[in-house]
Amino acid sequence: MSDSLIIIGCNFSGLYSAIRCIDSGIRVTLIEKKYKYKNDIINYKIFNKTHIYYIQLLNRFSIKYSNYNLNFNEKIKSIINTINNKAKHIPNKILNTQSFDKLCSTILSLNDYTYLHNNINNYLQIYPYISGLFGISLFNKELINNTFYIVDDESSVIIEKMVSFILNNKGNIIYNTEVKDITNDNSNIIITTNNLSNKYQTSKNIIFTLSKDNLLKFKYFSKDKRKIFTNLLKYNIDPLCIYNDEYILNEYNIQNHLINNMNIVYPIKKYSLYLWDIGINNIIIREKIKKLYNNIFICSDFHSKNIFFANYTLENYEEIHNKIINKYLIL
């Protein structure tokens, strides 16, 4: 257990990965190119009762949350029920090769399609870009008839507690350090950085928690490996289109505005997000990403099962946790 596992990216996923490794007695070093943790991704305020990893994390650090009334009117529920019933007669392969919007326009009456289109604001920013199969799953498993909660504490609270836990348990965070290259040396991985004081770091295993774009900057990833990542497409979001209400004064009100007025369960202030390309079997691709290398693990949020919720970012790590632990048990 003397070897230190290196995590590239001190973001929400990186912090969680570090904590779970520390729980199992593994020493960790996080490398972050910014001069400090930038709190720009953990605006995951809304979650539901099925999000067990996120709930466990919130409870662990005594983060306050309360019940949240996520209402879809009866008309929308009825339309979604119609989609479900008609989609049962369509093979999943076909559902996966057309967008949710195309599916709706095909199987719904013009009145129902128009109502759905007009009453889920920002509909055009998401639903034409996800598959019919994913859209059905999103509504059935996440949005409709579920118990929701909202985090009451400011988002910075959980980040500060996660960072404190890591530092108080002999974890190391190297800020203002960009990883420029990675190479293999026998059974070790050598990380080369732009930090003269920490020019080289060596580990038997590393975890990447970077974005797809930053990940692909590394020449280490061969052409065939890169092809796997091309199954995720990046879509730009105009934040002004979402955060344009002059009455929104704080983060909590933003969540209420998104949910109650716009029916959007995506309270994340980002300029872009990654969505699985239509026609892609994300289950197969996610498995391939998990098995890309024997000692390099990808735990970024861009390939999570459902980018709209924090729980699935954490699930990315949980799915490889035992594999990582087993590697250190035999050292």
C-alpha positions as CSV (number, residue, x, y, z in Angstrom):
1,M,0.0,0.0,0.0
2,S,3.0,2.3,-0.1
3,D,2.5,3.4,-3.7
4,S,0.6,6.6,-4.2
5,L,-2.2,6.6,-6.8
6,I,-2.2,9.7,-9.0
7,I,-5.4,11.4,-9.9
8,I,-5.3,14.0,-12.7
9,G,-7.9,16.6,-12.2
10,C,-9.0,18.1,-8.8
11,N,-12.6,18.3,-9.8
12,F,-15.8,16.8,-8.2
13,S,-15.0,13.4,-9.7
14,G,-11.3,13.6,-8.8
15,L,-12.1,14.5,-5.2
16,Y,-14.6,11.7,-4.8
17,S,-12.2,9.2,-6.4
18,A,-9.5,10.3,-3.9
19,I,-11.8,10.0,-0.9
20,R,-12.9,6.5,-1.9
21,C,-9.3,5.4,-2.4
22,I,-8.3,6.9,1.0
23,D,-11.2,4.9,2.5
24,S,-9.4,1.8,1.4
25,G,-6.0,2.8,2.6
26,I,-4.5,4.0,-0.7
27,R,-2.3,7.1,-0.6
28,V,-3.4,9.6,-3.3
29,T,-1.9,12.6,-5.0
30,L,-4.2,14.9,-7.1
31,I,-2.7,17.1,-9.8
32,E,-4.6,20.2,-10.8
33,K,-3.6,22.7,-13.4
34,K,-5.5,25.6,-11.8
35,Y,-4.1,27.4,-8.7
36,K,-7.0,26.1,-6.6
37,Y,-10.2,24.1,-6.9
38,K,-12.6,26.0,-9.1
39,N,-16.1,25.5,-8.0
40,D,-17.7,25.5,-11.5
41,I,-19.2,22.1,-11.9
42,I,-20.8,21.2,-8.6
43,N,-24.1,23.0,-9.1
44,Y,-25.8,19.6,-8.9
45,K,-28.6,20.8,-6.5
46,I,-31.4,18.5,-7.6
47,F,-31.4,14.8,-7.0
48,N,-33.8,12.0,-6.3
49,K,-34.1,9.0,-3.9
50,T,-32.5,6.6,-6.3
51,H,-29.2,8.5,-6.3
52,I,-27.6,6.4,-3.6
53,Y,-24.0,7.4,-4.1
54,Y,-24.7,11.1,-4.0
55,I,-27.0,10.8,-1.0
56,Q,-24.3,8.8,0.9
57,L,-21.8,11.5,0.1
58,L,-24.1,14.3,1.3
59,N,-24.9,12.4,4.5
60,R,-21.2,11.6,5.1
61,F,-20.3,15.3,5.2
62,S,-23.5,16.5,6.8
63,I,-24.7,18.5,3.8
64,K,-28.2,19.8,4.3
65,Y,-30.9,19.0,1.9
66,S,-34.7,19.0,1.9
67,N,-37.7,17.6,0.0
68,Y,-38.3,19.2,-3.3
69,N,-41.6,19.2,-5.2
70,L,-40.8,18.6,-8.8
71,N,-44.1,19.0,-10.6
72,F,-44.9,18.0,-14.1
73,N,-48.5,18.8,-14.9
74,E,-51.0,16.1,-15.7
75,K,-51.0,16.8,-19.4
76,I,-47.2,16.3,-19.7
77,K,-47.5,13.1,-17.6
78,S,-50.2,11.9,-19.9
79,I,-48.2,12.6,-23.0
80,I,-45.1,10.8,-21.6
81,N,-47.4,7.8,-20.7
82,T,-48.5,7.8,-24.4
83,I,-44.9,7.8,-25.6
84,N,-44.1,4.9,-23.2
85,N,-47.0,2.8,-24.3
86,K,-46.4,3.3,-28.0
87,A,-42.6,2.8,-27.7
88,K,-43.1,-0.6,-26.1
89,H,-43.9,-1.9,-29.6
90,I,-40.7,-0.4,-31.1
91,P,-37.4,-2.3,-30.8
92,N,-34.8,-0.7,-28.6
93,K,-32.3,-0.6,-31.5
94,I,-34.7,1.6,-33.5
95,L,-35.4,3.8,-30.4
96,N,-31.7,4.3,-30.0
97,T,-31.1,5.4,-33.6
98,Q,-33.5,8.3,-33.6
99,S,-33.7,11.4,-31.4
100,F,-36.3,11.7,-28.7
101,D,-37.7,14.7,-30.5
102,K,-38.1,12.7,-33.7
103,L,-39.7,9.8,-31.8
104,C,-42.2,12.2,-30.3
105,S,-43.0,13.9,-33.6
106,T,-43.6,10.4,-35.1
107,I,-45.8,8.7,-32.5
108,L,-47.7,11.6,-31.0
109,S,-50.6,13.6,-32.4
110,L,-49.7,17.0,-33.6
111,N,-51.5,18.6,-30.7
112,D,-49.6,16.5,-28.1
113,Y,-46.3,17.0,-29.8
114,T,-46.8,20.7,-30.0
115,Y,-47.8,20.9,-26.3
116,L,-44.7,19.0,-25.2
117,H,-42.5,21.1,-27.4
118,N,-44.0,24.3,-26.1
119,N,-44.3,23.5,-22.4
120,I,-40.9,22.1,-21.7
121,N,-38.9,25.3,-22.3
122,N,-35.4,24.9,-23.8
123,Y,-36.8,21.7,-25.2
124,L,-34.8,22.3,-28.4
125,Q,-31.5,22.5,-26.5
126,I,-31.7,18.9,-25.2
127,Y,-34.3,16.6,-26.6
128,P,-33.3,16.7,-30.3
129,Y,-29.8,15.6,-29.3
130,I,-30.6,12.6,-27.1
131,S,-31.8,9.2,-28.4
132,G,-35.4,8.2,-28.0
133,L,-34.3,5.3,-25.8
134,F,-32.4,7.7,-23.5
135,G,-35.2,10.2,-23.4
136,I,-37.7,7.5,-22.3
137,S,-35.3,6.3,-19.6
138,L,-34.7,9.9,-18.4
139,F,-38.4,10.5,-17.8
140,N,-39.3,7.1,-16.5
141,K,-36.3,6.5,-14.2
142,E,-35.5,10.1,-13.1
143,L,-38.2,12.6,-13.6
144,I,-41.7,11.2,-13.4
145,N,-43.2,9.9,-10.1
146,N,-40.0,10.2,-8.2
147,T,-39.1,11.7,-4.8
148,F,-36.8,14.7,-5.3
149,Y,-34.6,16.7,-3.0
150,I,-32.7,19.9,-3.2
151,V,-29.4,20.7,-1.5
152,D,-29.9,23.6,1.0
153,D,-26.2,24.3,1.6
154,E,-24.1,26.4,-0.8
155,S,-22.3,24.1,-3.3
156,S,-18.9,25.3,-1.9
157,V,-19.6,23.6,1.4
158,I,-19.3,20.0,0.2
159,I,-16.2,20.8,-1.9
160,E,-14.5,22.4,1.1
161,K,-15.3,19.4,3.3
162,M,-14.1,16.9,0.6
163,V,-10.8,18.8,0.2
164,S,-10.3,19.0,4.0
165,F,-10.9,15.2,4.3
166,I,-8.3,14.5,1.7
167,L,-5.6,16.8,3.2
168,N,-6.4,15.6,6.8
169,N,-5.9,12.0,5.7
170,K,-2.4,12.3,4.2
171,G,-3.7,13.0,0.7
172,N,-1.7,15.4,-1.4
173,I,-3.0,18.1,-3.8
174,I,-0.6,19.7,-6.2
175,Y,-2.1,22.9,-7.7
176,N,-1.0,25.1,-10.5
177,T,0.5,22.1,-12.3
178,E,-0.5,20.9,-15.7
179,V,0.2,17.4,-16.9
180,K,2.0,17.6,-20.3
181,D,2.7,14.0,-21.0
182,I,2.5,10.4,-19.7
183,T,4.8,7.5,-20.5
184,N,5.4,4.0,-19.4
185,D,8.6,2.8,-17.7
186,N,8.3,-0.9,-17.1
187,S,5.4,-1.3,-14.6
188,N,5.3,2.4,-13.7
189,I,3.6,5.4,-15.3
190,I,5.7,8.6,-15.5
191,I,3.8,11.8,-15.4
192,T,5.6,14.9,-16.8
193,T,4.3,18.3,-15.7
194,N,5.1,22.0,-16.3
195,N,5.9,22.4,-12.6
196,L,9.6,22.6,-12.1
197,S,9.2,21.7,-8.4
198,N,7.1,18.6,-9.3
199,K,8.4,18.0,-12.8
200,Y,7.9,14.2,-12.7
201,Q,5.5,12.0,-10.8
202,T,5.6,8.2,-10.8
203,S,2.8,5.8,-10.1
204,K,1.7,2.3,-10.9
205,N,-1.8,3.5,-11.5
206,I,-3.5,6.8,-12.5
207,I,-7.0,8.1,-12.7
208,F,-8.0,10.7,-15.3
209,T,-11.0,12.9,-14.4
210,L,-10.5,15.4,-17.2
211,S,-12.9,16.5,-19.9
212,K,-13.0,14.7,-23.2
213,D,-11.2,17.6,-25.0
214,N,-8.4,17.8,-22.4
215,L,-8.1,14.0,-22.3
216,L,-7.5,13.8,-26.1
217,K,-4.6,16.2,-25.9
218,F,-2.4,13.4,-24.6
219,K,-0.6,11.6,-27.4
220,Y,-0.5,8.5,-25.1
221,F,-4.0,7.6,-26.3
222,S,-3.7,5.7,-29.6
223,K,-5.9,6.2,-32.6
224,D,-8.1,3.2,-31.8
225,K,-8.6,4.4,-28.2
226,R,-9.6,7.8,-29.4
227,K,-12.3,6.4,-31.6
228,I,-14.2,5.3,-28.5
229,F,-14.4,8.8,-27.2
230,T,-15.8,10.1,-30.5
231,N,-19.2,8.5,-29.6
232,L,-19.8,11.5,-27.3
233,L,-20.6,14.8,-28.9
234,K,-20.2,18.2,-27.3
235,Y,-23.1,20.6,-27.4
236,N,-22.8,24.3,-26.7
237,I,-25.3,25.9,-24.3
238,D,-26.1,29.6,-24.2
239,P,-26.3,30.1,-20.4
240,L,-28.1,33.4,-21.0
241,C,-31.0,31.4,-22.4
242,I,-31.4,29.6,-19.1
243,Y,-30.2,32.2,-16.6
244,N,-31.9,35.2,-18.0
245,D,-34.5,35.9,-15.3
246,E,-33.8,39.3,-13.6
247,Y,-35.6,38.0,-10.5
248,I,-33.0,35.2,-10.0
249,L,-30.7,36.5,-7.3
250,N,-29.1,33.4,-5.9
251,E,-28.3,29.8,-6.7
252,Y,-31.3,28.5,-4.9
253,N,-33.7,30.6,-6.9
254,I,-32.0,29.5,-10.1
255,Q,-32.9,25.9,-9.3
256,N,-36.5,26.9,-8.6
257,H,-36.7,28.8,-11.8
258,L,-35.3,25.9,-13.9
259,I,-37.5,23.3,-12.4
260,N,-40.8,25.2,-11.8
261,N,-40.8,27.5,-14.8
262,M,-38.7,25.7,-17.4
263,N,-39.0,22.0,-16.5
264,I,-35.3,21.6,-16.8
265,V,-33.5,19.3,-14.4
266,Y,-30.0,20.4,-15.4
267,P,-29.0,23.1,-12.9
268,I,-25.4,23.2,-14.0
269,K,-23.7,26.5,-15.1
270,K,-21.7,25.2,-18.0
271,Y,-21.2,26.5,-21.5
272,S,-21.3,23.0,-22.9
273,L,-22.1,19.4,-22.1
274,Y,-21.5,16.0,-23.6
275,L,-24.3,13.8,-24.8
276,W,-24.1,10.3,-26.2
277,D,-24.4,10.4,-29.9
278,I,-27.7,9.1,-31.3
279,G,-27.4,5.4,-32.3
280,I,-24.6,4.7,-29.9
281,N,-25.1,1.9,-27.3
282,N,-23.6,3.8,-24.3
283,I,-23.6,0.6,-22.2
284,I,-21.1,-1.0,-24.5
285,I,-19.0,2.1,-24.9
286,R,-18.8,2.8,-21.2
287,E,-17.6,-0.8,-20.7
288,K,-14.9,-0.2,-23.3
289,I,-13.8,3.0,-21.6
290,K,-13.5,1.2,-18.3
291,K,-11.3,-1.4,-19.9
292,L,-9.1,0.9,-22.1
293,Y,-6.0,0.1,-20.0
294,N,-5.0,-2.1,-17.2
295,N,-3.5,0.7,-15.0
296,I,-5.1,3.9,-16.4
297,F,-8.7,4.6,-15.4
298,I,-11.1,7.2,-16.9
299,C,-13.5,8.6,-14.3
300,S,-14.6,11.8,-16.0
301,D,-18.2,12.9,-15.9
302,F,-18.5,13.2,-19.8
303,H,-19.1,9.5,-20.2
304,S,-21.4,9.0,-17.2
305,K,-24.6,7.1,-17.7
306,N,-26.6,10.3,-17.3
307,I,-24.8,13.7,-17.3
308,F,-27.8,15.5,-15.8
309,F,-27.2,14.2,-12.3
310,A,-24.2,14.2,-10.0
311,N,-24.9,10.6,-8.8
312,Y,-23.7,9.1,-12.1
313,T,-20.4,10.9,-12.0
314,L,-19.8,9.2,-8.7
315,E,-21.0,5.9,-10.2
316,N,-18.3,6.1,-12.8
317,Y,-15.7,5.6,-10.0
318,E,-17.8,3.1,-8.0
319,E,-17.9,0.8,-11.1
320,I,-14.1,0.5,-11.0
321,H,-13.5,0.7,-7.3
322,N,-13.0,-3.0,-6.7
323,K,-10.6,-3.2,-9.6
324,I,-8.4,-0.5,-8.2
325,I,-8.5,-1.9,-4.6
326,N,-7.5,-5.3,-5.9
327,K,-4.5,-3.9,-7.7
328,Y,-3.2,-2.4,-4.5
329,L,-3.9,-5.4,-2.4
330,I,-1.4,-7.4,-4.4
331,L,1.4,-4.8,-4.3
